[in-house]
Amino acid sequence: MLTPFFLLSLFPSPCLPSLPSLGSQGQFPLTQNVTVVEGGTANLTCRVDQNDNTSLQWSNPAQQTLYFDDKKALRDNRIELVRASWHELSISVSDVSLSDEGQYTCSLFTMPVKTSKAFLTVLGVPEKPQITGFTSPVMEGERMQITCKTSGSKPAADIRWFKNDKEVKDVKYLKEEDANRKTFTVSSTLDFLVDRSDDGAVLSCRVDHESLNSTPQIAMQVLEIHYTPLVKIISSNSWPEEGQSIVLTCESKGKPVPEPVLWTKDGGELPDPERMVVNGRVLSISFLNKTDNGTYRCEAKNPIGRNSTEYVLIVHDPNAFAGKTGPDHALIGGIVAVVVFVTLCSIILLGRYLARHKGTYLTNEAKGAEDAPDADTAIINAEGSQVNAEEKKEYFI
């Protein structure tokens, strides 16, 4: 460090620093810690509220004098004077490097000399992240391990993974000190089983660091997943009838895109090519009849594998269908027959019942005529005239 006495010899009159005065004896210089991004500019300011021609000086962590009042003492083109007065000494350090970090001292040359410290923190900017371990395409069901890495951060940067803007939490984080023993290399590994739903998903590795001013660095990778076809059949007619037509569409989704599909009926070829026409993924059957009943299979394949699905076709009789919707005549006839039978039985039983009671009535009419040889005689002999006897004459059946 250049001492005040050495500086007196460097700066002859009239530039000699003034001797300390009584007005500044109770004053201490005021400074503030400074944080700057590597490559940026640091401004160091030292102030004194009351100062009577007392000199101020800035020195670096190596105790080298940078400025004594407005006089530059260290030959470094990056260091410049911003402001010099009896109350303030401000300097700037441009293109700051990690080696510039440390404690800077502002000295007020009173008797004794009074100092204030300002710590300069230099932030190491993380390099753009790189994704490694990625292969494309990936087969469905395989395990994928990809790593995102960034170096040069100080302090250590934070890495987060996202899949389609949704953060993935289950990751491995590793921090290592770089060779300069000042910065860090950090990495994060994502380990998961891929699924067909991951096809086209965007994986993002995001690096956050205070040196990035809330603008994270991002590396992205789009996933390409290969998988076997997924097949389904869609029918144009939910209740096919004889004489109508039907269109069966085989929808297949896979990656790579499945080859043209294969249609079969009951395990064999389509039996009637004239009525059963295949156009790409579509099977059209015209003039349906009962012989078309059966199981139709659609099969799709790609280099990864093959898959199939089935559709059971039942052709309905339009007349039977109409009868099904109308009244059931057989049922109605059965009900009527039962009603008629019950009615006849009731009539027969009622007749027998009445007949029995009529006989009792005639017997009572002839009561007291036990000597009569027959019912007619009993009636004639009963009380009353011959005319009355004829009116009461009834026969026992």
C-alpha positions as YAML, in Angstrom:
chain: A
units: angstrom
residues:
- id: 1
  name: MET
  ca: [0.00, 0.00, 0.00]
- id: 2
  name: LEU
  ca: [1.23, 3.47, -0.81]
- id: 3
  name: THR
  ca: [1.56, 5.43, 2.44]
- id: 4
  name: PRO
  ca: [0.55, 9.08, 2.73]
- id: 5
  name: PHE
  ca: [4.23, 10.04, 3.11]
- id: 6
  name: PHE
  ca: [5.11, 8.19, -0.10]
- id: 7
  name: LEU
  ca: [2.21, 9.89, -1.85]
- id: 8
  name: LEU
  ca: [3.57, 13.28, -0.68]
- id: 9
  name: SER
  ca: [6.67, 12.59, -2.69]
- id: 10
  name: LEU
  ca: [4.62, 11.51, -5.68]
- id: 11
  name: PHE
  ca: [2.45, 14.63, -5.76]
- id: 12
  name: PRO
  ca: [4.56, 17.78, -5.19]
- id: 13
  name: SER
  ca: [3.03, 21.13, -4.33]
- id: 14
  name: PRO
  ca: [0.50, 22.46, -5.05]
- id: 15
  name: CYS
  ca: [-1.07, 18.97, -5.15]
- id: 16
  name: LEU
  ca: [0.07, 17.97, -1.68]
- id: 17
  name: PRO
  ca: [-2.65, 16.42, 0.45]
- id: 18
  name: SER
  ca: [-3.73, 18.63, 3.28]
- id: 19
  name: LEU
  ca: [-2.99, 17.78, 6.84]
- id: 20
  name: PRO
  ca: [-5.88, 16.50, 8.95]
- id: 21
  name: SER
  ca: [-7.97, 19.13, 10.66]
- id: 22
  name: LEU
  ca: [-9.91, 19.10, 13.85]
- id: 23
  name: GLY
  ca: [-13.28, 19.19, 12.03]
- id: 24
  name: SER
  ca: [-12.87, 15.64, 10.74]
- id: 25
  name: GLN
  ca: [-11.44, 14.04, 13.88]
- id: 26
  name: GLY
  ca: [-14.77, 12.50, 14.94]
- id: 27
  name: GLN
  ca: [-15.79, 11.37, 11.47]
- id: 28
  name: PHE
  ca: [-15.68, 7.86, 10.04]
- id: 29
  name: PRO
  ca: [-15.97, 7.24, 6.30]
- id: 30
  name: LEU
  ca: [-19.18, 5.56, 5.15]
- id: 31
  name: THR
  ca: [-19.21, 2.71, 2.58]
- id: 32
  name: GLN
  ca: [-21.58, -0.02, 1.34]
- id: 33
  name: ASN
  ca: [-21.06, -3.59, 0.21]
- id: 34
  name: VAL
  ca: [-21.43, -4.09, -3.52]
- id: 35
  name: THR
  ca: [-22.60, -7.10, -5.55]
- id: 36
  name: VAL
  ca: [-21.88, -7.24, -9.25]
- id: 37
  name: VAL
  ca: [-22.18, -9.86, -12.00]
- id: 38
  name: GLU
  ca: [-18.96, -11.11, -13.52]
- id: 39
  name: GLY
  ca: [-18.11, -8.89, -16.49]
- id: 40
  name: GLY
  ca: [-20.13, -5.99, -15.10]
- id: 41
  name: THR
  ca: [-19.06, -2.72, -13.46]
- id: 42
  name: ALA
  ca: [-18.71, -2.16, -9.72]
- id: 43
  name: ASN
  ca: [-19.10, 1.32, -8.21]
- id: 44
  name: LEU
  ca: [-17.36, 1.92, -4.89]
- id: 45
  name: THR
  ca: [-18.34, 5.06, -2.97]
- id: 46
  name: CYS
  ca: [-16.85, 6.49, 0.23]
- id: 47
  name: ARG
  ca: [-18.45, 9.51, 1.94]
- id: 48
  name: VAL
  ca: [-17.72, 11.74, 4.92]
- id: 49
  name: ASP
  ca: [-20.36, 14.10, 6.31]
- id: 50
  name: GLN
  ca: [-17.88, 16.67, 7.65]
- id: 51
  name: ASN
  ca: [-14.38, 16.92, 6.27]
- id: 52
  name: ASP
  ca: [-11.99, 19.85, 6.42]
- id: 53
  name: ASN
  ca: [-9.56, 19.17, 3.58]
- id: 54
  name: THR
  ca: [-8.80, 15.63, 4.80]
- id: 55
  name: SER
  ca: [-7.77, 13.14, 2.10]
- id: 56
  name: LEU
  ca: [-9.73, 9.97, 1.18]
- id: 57
  name: GLN
  ca: [-8.21, 6.83, -0.28]
- id: 58
  name: TRP
  ca: [-9.50, 3.57, -1.83]
- id: 59
  name: SER
  ca: [-7.41, 0.40, -1.68]
- id: 60
  name: ASN
  ca: [-8.10, -3.10, -2.99]
- id: 61
  name: PRO
  ca: [-8.11, -6.46, -1.12]
- id: 62
  name: ALA
  ca: [-4.34, -6.73, -1.73]
- id: 63
  name: GLN
  ca: [-3.94, -3.38, 0.08]
- id: 64
  name: GLN
  ca: [-2.87, -1.65, -3.13]
- id: 65
  name: THR
  ca: [-3.94, 1.97, -3.35]
- id: 66
  name: LEU
  ca: [-6.34, 2.57, -6.18]
- id: 67
  name: TYR
  ca: [-7.07, 6.27, -5.78]
- id: 68
  name: PHE
  ca: [-5.81, 8.90, -3.34]
- id: 69
  name: ASP
  ca: [-8.27, 11.75, -3.64]
- id: 70
  name: ASP
  ca: [-8.43, 12.37, -7.39]
- id: 71
  name: LYS
  ca: [-5.00, 10.85, -8.09]
- id: 72
  name: LYS
  ca: [-4.86, 7.35, -9.64]
- id: 73
  name: ALA
  ca: [-2.21, 5.22, -7.97]
- id: 74
  name: LEU
  ca: [-2.63, 1.82, -9.64]
- id: 75
  name: ARG
  ca: [-2.18, 1.36, -13.35]
- id: 76
  name: ASP
  ca: [-5.32, -0.56, -14.25]
- id: 77
  name: ASN
  ca: [-7.37, 0.73, -17.15]
- id: 78
  name: ARG
  ca: [-10.49, -0.85, -15.71]
- id: 79
  name: ILE
  ca: [-10.41, 1.49, -12.68]
- id: 80
  name: GLU
  ca: [-11.71, 5.01, -13.19]
- id: 81
  name: LEU
  ca: [-12.54, 8.01, -11.03]
- id: 82
  name: VAL
  ca: [-16.22, 8.82, -10.79]
- id: 83
  name: ARG
  ca: [-16.21, 11.68, -8.26]
- id: 84
  name: ALA
  ca: [-13.62, 13.24, -5.94]
- id: 85
  name: SER
  ca: [-14.32, 15.93, -3.33]
- id: 86
  name: TRP
  ca: [-13.63, 16.60, 0.32]
- id: 87
  name: HIS
  ca: [-16.80, 14.70, 1.17]
- id: 88
  name: GLU
  ca: [-16.77, 11.84, -1.36]
- id: 89
  name: LEU
  ca: [-14.45, 9.55, -3.29]
- id: 90
  name: SER
  ca: [-16.20, 7.31, -5.82]
- id: 91
  name: ILE
  ca: [-14.48, 4.99, -8.26]
- id: 92
  name: SER
  ca: [-15.63, 2.31, -10.74]
- id: 93
  name: VAL
  ca: [-14.15, -1.03, -11.70]
- id: 94
  name: SER
  ca: [-15.29, -2.28, -15.11]
- id: 95
  name: ASP
  ca: [-15.17, -5.79, -16.57]
- id: 96
  name: VAL
  ca: [-15.12, -7.24, -13.09]
- id: 97
  name: SER
  ca: [-13.69, -10.73, -12.75]
- id: 98
  name: LEU
  ca: [-13.97, -13.28, -9.98]
- id: 99
  name: SER
  ca: [-10.46, -12.34, -8.82]
- id: 100
  name: ASP
  ca: [-11.67, -8.81, -8.04]
- id: 101
  name: GLU
  ca: [-13.88, -10.14, -5.26]
- id: 102
  name: GLY
  ca: [-12.86, -9.22, -1.75]
- id: 103
  name: GLN
  ca: [-12.77, -6.51, 0.86]
- id: 104
  name: TYR
  ca: [-12.02, -2.95, -0.27]
- id: 105
  name: THR
  ca: [-10.96, -0.24, 2.19]
- id: 106
  name: CYS
  ca: [-11.76, 3.45, 2.29]
- id: 107
  name: SER
  ca: [-9.34, 5.44, 4.50]
- id: 108
  name: LEU
  ca: [-9.81, 8.91, 5.97]
- id: 109
  name: PHE
  ca: [-6.40, 10.38, 6.84]
- id: 110
  name: THR
  ca: [-7.08, 11.85, 10.22]
- id: 111
  name: MET
  ca: [-4.88, 11.30, 13.23]
- id: 112
  name: PRO
  ca: [-5.25, 8.38, 13.68]
- id: 113
  name: VAL
  ca: [-6.40, 7.15, 10.23]
- id: 114
  name: LYS
  ca: [-9.99, 5.96, 10.17]
- id: 115
  name: THR
  ca: [-11.22, 3.28, 7.77]
- id: 116
  name: SER
  ca: [-14.39, 1.64, 6.51]
- id: 117
  name: LYS
  ca: [-14.71, -1.66, 4.70]
- id: 118
  name: ALA
  ca: [-16.81, -2.54, 1.63]
- id: 119
  name: PHE
  ca: [-17.03, -6.12, 0.41]
- id: 120
  name: LEU
  ca: [-17.25, -6.62, -3.32]
- id: 121
  name: THR
  ca: [-19.14, -9.81, -4.24]
- id: 122
  name: VAL
  ca: [-18.76, -11.06, -7.81]
- id: 123
  name: LEU
  ca: [-21.46, -13.41, -9.10]
- id: 124
  name: GLY
  ca: [-20.37, -16.15, -11.48]
- id: 125
  name: VAL
  ca: [-22.84, -16.45, -14.38]
- id: 126
  name: PRO
  ca: [-23.84, -20.07, -15.11]
- id: 127
  name: GLU
  ca: [-23.16, -21.27, -18.62]
- id: 128
  name: LYS
  ca: [-26.04, -22.23, -20.89]
- id: 129
  name: PRO
  ca: [-27.31, -25.64, -19.73]
- id: 130
  name: GLN
  ca: [-26.67, -28.73, -21.82]
- id: 131
  name: ILE
  ca: [-28.86, -31.86, -21.94]
- id: 132
  name: THR
  ca: [-27.01, -35.15, -22.32]
- id: 133
  name: GLY
  ca: [-28.01, -38.82, -22.40]
- id: 134
  name: PHE
  ca: [-30.98, -38.24, -24.70]
- id: 135
  name: THR
  ca: [-31.66, -40.64, -27.56]
- id: 136
  name: SER
  ca: [-34.44, -40.39, -30.10]
- id: 137
  name: PRO
  ca: [-36.70, -42.11, -30.74]
- id: 138
  name: VAL
  ca: [-37.41, -44.02, -27.53]
- id: 139
  name: MET
  ca: [-39.51, -47.18, -27.38]
- id: 140
  name: GLU
  ca: [-42.55, -47.23, -25.12]
- id: 141
  name: GLY
  ca: [-41.76, -48.82, -21.76]
- id: 142
  name: GLU
  ca: [-38.03, -48.04, -21.90]
- id: 143
  name: ARG
  ca: [-36.28, -46.18, -19.09]
- id: 144
  name: MET
  ca: [-34.86, -42.77, -19.92]
- id: 145
  name: GLN
  ca: [-32.06, -41.08, -17.99]
- id: 146
  name: ILE
  ca: [-31.15, -37.59, -19.13]
- id: 147
  name: THR
  ca: [-28.91, -35.06, -17.40]
- id: 148
  name: CYS
  ca: [-28.86, -31.28, -17.48]
- id: 149
  name: LYS
  ca: [-25.56, -29.61, -16.56]
- id: 150
  name: THR
  ca: [-24.26, -26.06, -16.20]
- id: 151
  name: SER
  ca: [-20.87, -24.74, -15.05]
- id: 152
  name: GLY
  ca: [-19.37, -21.45, -13.83]
- id: 153
  name: SER
  ca: [-22.07, -20.43, -11.38]
- id: 154
  name: LYS
  ca: [-21.23, -18.62, -8.15]
- id: 155
  name: PRO
  ca: [-22.93, -19.37, -5.89]
- id: 156
  name: ALA
  ca: [-24.17, -22.74, -7.18]
- id: 157
  name: ALA
  ca: [-27.10, -22.42, -9.57]
- id: 158
  name: ASP
  ca: [-30.47, -24.12, -9.12]
- id: 159
  name: ILE
  ca: [-31.74, -26.57, -11.78]
- id: 160
  name: ARG
  ca: [-35.37, -27.58, -12.24]
- id: 161
  name: TRP
  ca: [-37.04, -29.95, -14.72]
- id: 162
  name: PHE
  ca: [-40.39, -29.37, -16.43]
- id: 163
  name: LYS
  ca: [-42.53, -31.59, -18.66]
- id: 164
  name: ASN
  ca: [-44.98, -29.53, -20.70]
- id: 165
  name: ASP
  ca: [-44.68, -26.66, -18.20]
- id: 166
  name: LYS
  ca: [-45.40, -28.97, -15.24]
- id: 167
  name: GLU
  ca: [-42.49, -29.28, -12.83]
- id: 168
  name: VAL
  ca: [-41.00, -32.74, -12.24]
- id: 169
  name: LYS
  ca: [-39.96, -33.11, -8.63]
- id: 170
  name: ASP
  ca: [-38.33, -36.55, -8.48]
- id: 171
  name: VAL
  ca: [-34.83, -35.68, -9.76]
- id: 172
  name: LYS
  ca: [-31.22, -36.11, -8.59]
- id: 173
  name: TYR
  ca: [-29.14, -32.97, -7.94]
- id: 174
  name: LEU
  ca: [-25.33, -32.83, -7.83]
- id: 175
  name: LYS
  ca: [-23.02, -29.87, -7.06]
- id: 176
  name: GLU
  ca: [-19.25, -29.90, -7.71]
- id: 177
  name: GLU
  ca: [-16.61, -27.22, -7.20]
- id: 178
  name: ASP
  ca: [-14.79, -26.10, -10.36]
- id: 179
  name: ALA
  ca: [-11.00, -26.15, -10.76]
- id: 180
  name: ASN
  ca: [-10.73, -22.43, -9.94]
- id: 181
  name: ARG
  ca: [-12.26, -23.22, -6.52]
- id: 182
  name: LYS
  ca: [-14.56, -20.24, -6.92]
- id: 183
  name: THR
  ca: [-17.40, -21.45, -9.15]
- id: 184
  name: PHE
  ca: [-19.55, -24.57, -9.30]
- id: 185
  name: THR
  ca: [-20.80, -27.10, -11.81]
- id: 186
  name: VAL
  ca: [-24.28, -28.36, -11.04]
- id: 187
  name: SER
  ca: [-26.22, -31.15, -12.71]
- id: 188
  name: SER
  ca: [-29.66, -32.69, -12.41]
- id: 189
  name: THR
  ca: [-30.72, -36.13, -13.69]
- id: 190
  name: LEU
  ca: [-34.24, -37.08, -14.70]
- id: 191
  name: ASP
  ca: [-35.03, -40.82, -14.58]
- id: 192
  name: PHE
  ca: [-38.43, -42.18, -15.73]
- id: 193
  name: LEU
  ca: [-40.23, -44.83, -17.81]
- id: 194
  name: VAL
  ca: [-41.58, -43.42, -21.06]
- id: 195
  name: ASP
  ca: [-45.17, -43.92, -22.13]
- id: 196
  name: ARG
  ca: [-47.00, -43.26, -25.39]
- id: 197
  name: SER
  ca: [-48.58, -40.25, -23.73]
- id: 198
  name: ASP
  ca: [-45.07, -38.74, -23.56]
- id: 199
  name: ASP
  ca: [-44.81, -38.58, -27.34]
- id: 200
  name: GLY
  ca: [-44.41, -34.95, -28.34]
- id: 201
  name: ALA
  ca: [-43.89, -33.81, -24.74]
- id: 202
  name: VAL
  ca: [-41.39, -31.00, -24.19]
- id: 203
  name: LEU
  ca: [-38.78, -31.53, -21.49]
- id: 204
  name: SER
  ca: [-37.28, -28.30, -20.19]
- id: 205
  name: CYS
  ca: [-34.18, -27.90, -18.04]
- id: 206
  name: ARG
  ca: [-34.34, -24.52, -16.31]
- id: 207
  name: VAL
  ca: [-31.38, -22.86, -14.60]
- id: 208
  name: ASP
  ca: [-32.16, -20.13, -12.05]
- id: 209
  name: HIS
  ca: [-29.47, -17.87, -10.61]
- id: 210
  name: GLU
  ca: [-29.34, -14.41, -9.06]
- id: 211
  name: SER
  ca: [-26.93, -13.26, -11.77]
- id: 212
  name: LEU
  ca: [-29.58, -13.87, -14.46]
- id: 213
  name: ASN
  ca: [-31.87, -11.04, -13.31]
- id: 214
  name: SER
  ca: [-34.98, -13.27, -13.12]
- id: 215
  name: THR
  ca: [-34.44, -14.49, -16.69]
- id: 216
  name: PRO
  ca: [-33.61, -18.20, -16.40]
- id: 217
  name: GLN
  ca: [-31.56, -20.10, -18.91]
- id: 218
  name: ILE
  ca: [-33.50, -22.96, -20.51]
- id: 219
  name: ALA
  ca: [-32.57, -26.00, -22.56]
- id: 220
  name: MET
  ca: [-35.40, -27.98, -24.18]
- id: 221
  name: GLN
  ca: [-35.84, -31.40, -25.71]
- id: 222
  name: VAL
  ca: [-38.91, -32.78, -27.50]
- id: 223
  name: LEU
  ca: [-39.62, -36.45, -26.83]
- id: 224
  name: GLU
  ca: [-40.36, -38.87, -29.65]
- id: 225
  name: ILE
  ca: [-41.86, -42.15, -28.43]
- id: 226
  name: HIS
  ca: [-42.49, -45.14, -30.70]
- id: 227
  name: TYR
  ca: [-45.31, -47.51, -29.72]
- id: 228
  name: THR
  ca: [-47.51, -50.30, -31.09]
- id: 229
  name: PRO
  ca: [-50.83, -49.36, -32.75]
- id: 230
  name: LEU
  ca: [-53.99, -48.80, -30.75]
- id: 231
  name: VAL
  ca: [-56.99, -50.06, -32.78]
- id: 232
  name: LYS
  ca: [-60.77, -49.62, -32.58]
- id: 233
  name: ILE
  ca: [-63.70, -50.17, -35.00]
- id: 234
  name: ILE
  ca: [-66.45, -47.59, -35.52]
- id: 235
  name: SER
  ca: [-69.76, -48.69, -37.11]
- id: 236
  name: SER
  ca: [-72.00, -46.42, -39.18]
- id: 237
  name: ASN
  ca: [-75.15, -48.40, -38.27]
- id: 238
  name: SER
  ca: [-76.03, -49.40, -34.73]
- id: 239
  name: TRP
  ca: [-78.97, -51.64, -35.86]
- id: 240
  name: PRO
  ca: [-78.22, -53.01, -39.32]
- id: 241
  name: GLU
  ca: [-81.12, -54.68, -41.15]
- id: 242
  name: GLU
  ca: [-81.36, -56.88, -44.20]
- id: 243
  name: GLY
  ca: [-81.11, -54.90, -47.42]
- id: 244
  name: GLN
  ca: [-79.28, -51.99, -45.78]
- id: 245
  name: SER
  ca: [-75.56, -51.17, -45.92]
- id: 246
  name: ILE
  ca: [-72.93, -50.68, -43.21]
- id: 247
  name: VAL
  ca: [-69.54, -48.98, -43.06]
- id: 248
  name: LEU
  ca: [-66.93, -50.18, -40.56]
- id: 249
  name: THR
  ca: [-64.00, -47.80, -39.98]
- id: 250
  name: CYS
  ca: [-60.81, -49.11, -38.40]
- id: 251
  name: GLU
  ca: [-59.11, -46.33, -36.45]
- id: 252
  name: SER
  ca: [-55.47, -47.11, -35.66]
- id: 253
  name: LYS
  ca: [-52.98, -44.86, -33.91]
- id: 254
  name: GLY
  ca: [-49.33, -45.71, -33.51]
- id: 255
  name: LYS
  ca: [-45.83, -44.42, -34.11]
- id: 256
  name: PRO
  ca: [-44.53, -44.92, -36.72]
- id: 257
  name: VAL
  ca: [-47.89, -44.61, -38.46]
- id: 258
  name: PRO
  ca: [-49.38, -48.12, -38.93]
- id: 259
  name: GLU
  ca: [-49.43, -49.68, -42.37]
- id: 260
  name: PRO
  ca: [-52.79, -50.20, -44.18]
- id: 261
  name: VAL
  ca: [-55.05, -52.34, -42.01]
- id: 262
  name: LEU
  ca: [-56.08, -55.95, -42.71]
- id: 263
  name: TRP
  ca: [-59.77, -56.93, -42.61]
- id: 264
  name: THR
  ca: [-60.90, -60.55, -42.02]
- id: 265
  name: LYS
  ca: [-64.20, -62.29, -41.25]
- id: 266
  name: ASP
  ca: [-64.41, -65.23, -38.83]
- id: 267
  name: GLY
  ca: [-60.66, -65.76, -39.11]
- id: 268
  name: GLY
  ca: [-60.58, -65.88, -42.93]
- id: 269
  name: GLU
  ca: [-60.78, -63.67, -45.98]
- id: 270
  name: LEU
  ca: [-63.84, -61.58, -46.72]
- id: 271
  name: PRO
  ca: [-66.25, -64.01, -48.45]
- id: 272
  name: ASP
  ca: [-68.00, -61.64, -50.88]
- id: 273
  name: PRO
  ca: [-65.58, -59.10, -52.44]
- id: 274
  name: GLU
  ca: [-68.32, -57.69, -54.65]
- id: 275
  name: ARG
  ca: [-70.39, -56.50, -51.68]
- id: 276
  name: MET
  ca: [-67.55, -56.22, -49.16]
- id: 277
  name: VAL
  ca: [-65.24, -53.46, -50.37]
- id: 278
  name: VAL
  ca: [-62.11, -52.35, -48.48]
- id: 279
  name: ASN
  ca: [-60.87, -48.82, -49.10]
- id: 280
  name: GLY
  ca: [-57.88, -48.03, -46.91]
- id: 281
  name: ARG
  ca: [-59.13, -48.37, -43.34]
- id: 282
  name: VAL
  ca: [-62.82, -48.59, -44.31]
- id: 283
  name: LEU
  ca: [-64.86, -51.75, -44.93]
- id: 284
  name: SER
  ca: [-68.19, -51.19, -46.72]
- id: 285
  name: ILE
  ca: [-70.83, -53.95, -46.95]
- id: 286
  name: SER
  ca: [-73.88, -53.38, -49.16]
- id: 287
  name: PHE
  ca: [-77.22, -55.24, -49.34]
- id: 288
  name: LEU
  ca: [-76.83, -56.90, -45.96]
- id: 289
  name: ASN
  ca: [-78.26, -60.36, -45.39]
- id: 290
  name: LYS
  ca: [-78.08, -63.03, -42.71]
- id: 291
  name: THR
  ca: [-74.99, -64.61, -44.27]
- id: 292
  name: ASP
  ca: [-73.05, -61.47, -43.34]
- id: 293
  name: ASN
  ca: [-73.43, -62.25, -39.64]
- id: 294
  name: GLY
  ca: [-70.08, -62.94, -37.99]
- id: 295
  name: THR
  ca: [-66.97, -61.51, -36.37]
- id: 296
  name: TYR
  ca: [-65.00, -58.96, -38.35]
- id: 297
  name: ARG
  ca: [-61.40, -58.32, -37.31]
- id: 298
  name: CYS
  ca: [-59.27, -55.27, -38.06]
- id: 299
  name: GLU
  ca: [-55.50, -55.61, -37.62]
- id: 300
  name: ALA
  ca: [-52.88, -52.84, -37.81]
- id: 301
  name: LYS
  ca: [-49.11, -53.11, -37.52]
- id: 302
  name: ASN
  ca: [-45.98, -50.98, -37.59]
- id: 303
  name: PRO
  ca: [-42.27, -51.77, -37.07]
- id: 304
  name: ILE
  ca: [-42.83, -51.83, -33.27]
- id: 305
  name: GLY
  ca: [-45.61, -54.44, -33.25]
- id: 306
  name: ARG
  ca: [-49.21, -55.21, -34.19]
- id: 307
  name: ASN
  ca: [-52.63, -55.00, -32.58]
- id: 308
  name: SER
  ca: [-56.21, -55.89, -33.55]
- id: 309
  name: THR
  ca: [-59.82, -55.53, -32.48]
- id: 310
  name: GLU
  ca: [-63.12, -57.24, -33.41]
- id: 311
  name: TYR
  ca: [-66.66, -56.25, -34.28]
- id: 312
  name: VAL
  ca: [-69.59, -58.72, -34.15]
- id: 313
  name: LEU
  ca: [-72.10, -58.01, -36.91]
- id: 314
  name: ILE
  ca: [-75.73, -59.13, -36.46]
- id: 315
  name: VAL
  ca: [-78.08, -58.45, -39.37]
- id: 316
  name: HIS
  ca: [-81.69, -58.08, -38.21]
- id: 317
  name: ASP
  ca: [-84.93, -59.06, -39.97]
- id: 318
  name: PRO
  ca: [-86.90, -55.82, -40.48]
- id: 319
  name: ASN
  ca: [-90.24, -57.66, -40.11]
- id: 320
  name: ALA
  ca: [-89.21, -59.26, -36.85]
- id: 321
  name: PHE
  ca: [-88.03, -55.91, -35.70]
- id: 322
  name: ALA
  ca: [-91.42, -54.34, -36.55]
- id: 323
  name: GLY
  ca: [-93.24, -57.18, -34.72]
- id: 324
  name: LYS
  ca: [-91.09, -56.58, -31.76]
- id: 325
  name: THR
  ca: [-92.19, -52.99, -31.57]
- id: 326
  name: GLY
  ca: [-95.97, -53.79, -32.16]
- id: 327
  name: PRO
  ca: [-98.42, -55.60, -29.83]
- id: 328
  name: ASP
  ca: [-97.68, -59.23, -28.97]
- id: 329
  name: HIS
  ca: [-100.71, -61.01, -30.51]
- id: 330
  name: ALA
  ca: [-99.79, -64.40, -29.12]
- id: 331
  name: LEU
  ca: [-99.72, -63.00, -25.64]
- id: 332
  name: ILE
  ca: [-103.05, -61.25, -26.10]
- id: 333
  name: GLY
  ca: [-104.65, -64.45, -27.51]
- id: 334
  name: GLY
  ca: [-103.42, -66.42, -24.52]
- id: 335
  name: ILE
  ca: [-104.89, -63.93, -22.12]
- id: 336
  name: VAL
  ca: [-108.27, -63.98, -23.91]
- id: 337
  name: ALA
  ca: [-108.35, -67.80, -23.86]
- id: 338
  name: VAL
  ca: [-107.71, -67.84, -20.14]
- id: 339
  name: VAL
  ca: [-110.45, -65.28, -19.53]
- id: 340
  name: VAL
  ca: [-112.97, -67.29, -21.62]
- id: 341
  name: PHE
  ca: [-112.07, -70.51, -19.83]
- id: 342
  name: VAL
  ca: [-112.45, -68.93, -16.41]
- id: 343
  name: THR
  ca: [-115.80, -67.43, -17.43]
- id: 344
  name: LEU
  ca: [-117.19, -70.76, -18.66]
- id: 345
  name: CYS
  ca: [-116.12, -72.51, -15.50]
- id: 346
  name: SER
  ca: [-117.79, -69.83, -13.44]
- id: 347
  name: ILE
  ca: [-121.03, -70.16, -15.36]
- id: 348
  name: ILE
  ca: [-121.09, -73.95, -14.96]
- id: 349
  name: LEU
  ca: [-120.43, -73.76, -11.25]
- id: 350
  name: LEU
  ca: [-123.09, -71.07, -10.81]
- id: 351
  name: GLY
  ca: [-125.65, -73.18, -12.70]
- id: 352
  name: ARG
  ca: [-125.03, -76.18, -10.53]
- id: 353
  name: TYR
  ca: [-125.29, -74.04, -7.43]
- id: 354
  name: LEU
  ca: [-128.63, -72.55, -8.49]
- id: 355
  name: ALA
  ca: [-129.97, -75.96, -9.49]
- id: 356
  name: ARG
  ca: [-129.30, -77.36, -6.09]
- id: 357
  name: HIS
  ca: [-131.11, -74.50, -4.39]
- id: 358
  name: LYS
  ca: [-134.12, -74.81, -6.69]
- id: 359
  name: GLY
  ca: [-134.57, -78.45, -5.70]
- id: 360
  name: THR
  ca: [-134.60, -77.50, -2.08]
- id: 361
  name: TYR
  ca: [-137.26, -74.91, -2.82]
- id: 362
  name: LEU
  ca: [-139.57, -77.46, -4.49]
- id: 363
  name: THR
  ca: [-139.11, -79.91, -1.69]
- id: 364
  name: ASN
  ca: [-140.06, -77.18, 0.81]
- id: 365
  name: GLU
  ca: [-143.14, -76.38, -1.29]
- id: 366
  name: ALA
  ca: [-144.21, -79.98, -0.94]
- id: 367
  name: LYS
  ca: [-143.42, -80.13, 2.74]
- id: 368
  name: GLY
  ca: [-146.18, -81.91, 4.65]
- id: 369
  name: ALA
  ca: [-147.11, -84.01, 1.57]
- id: 370
  name: GLU
  ca: [-144.80, -86.88, 2.24]
- id: 371
  name: ASP
  ca: [-147.55, -89.24, 1.06]
- id: 372
  name: ALA
  ca: [-147.52, -87.91, -2.49]
- id: 373
  name: PRO
  ca: [-146.09, -90.42, -4.93]
- id: 374
  name: ASP
  ca: [-144.20, -87.74, -6.87]
- id: 375
  name: ALA
  ca: [-143.37, -84.06, -6.94]
- id: 376
  name: ASP
  ca: [-146.33, -83.11, -9.14]
- id: 377
  name: THR
  ca: [-148.75, -84.71, -6.73]
- id: 378
  name: ALA
  ca: [-147.09, -82.96, -3.82]
- id: 379
  name: ILE
  ca: [-147.51, -79.61, -5.52]
- id: 380
  name: ILE
  ca: [-151.13, -80.28, -6.32]
- id: 381
  name: ASN
  ca: [-151.82, -81.36, -2.75]
- id: 382
  name: ALA
  ca: [-150.11, -78.34, -1.29]
- id: 383
  name: GLU
  ca: [-152.07, -75.42, 0.21]
- id: 384
  name: GLY
  ca: [-153.87, -73.29, -2.28]
- id: 385
  name: SER
  ca: [-156.03, -73.91, -5.33]
- id: 386
  name: GLN
  ca: [-155.28, -75.91, -8.40]
- id: 387
  name: VAL
  ca: [-154.30, -72.69, -10.16]
- id: 388
  name: ASN
  ca: [-151.77, -71.82, -7.51]
- id: 389
  name: ALA
  ca: [-150.36, -75.28, -7.77]
- id: 390
  name: GLU
  ca: [-149.74, -74.80, -11.51]
- id: 391
  name: GLU
  ca: [-147.95, -71.45, -10.86]
- id: 392
  name: LYS
  ca: [-145.59, -73.07, -8.36]
- id: 393
  name: LYS
  ca: [-144.82, -76.08, -10.50]
- id: 394
  name: GLU
  ca: [-141.07, -76.41, -11.03]
- id: 395
  name: TYR
  ca: [-138.85, -79.35, -11.80]
- id: 396
  name: PHE
  ca: [-135.91, -80.70, -9.98]
- id: 397
  name: ILE
  ca: [-133.02, -81.25, -12.26]
...
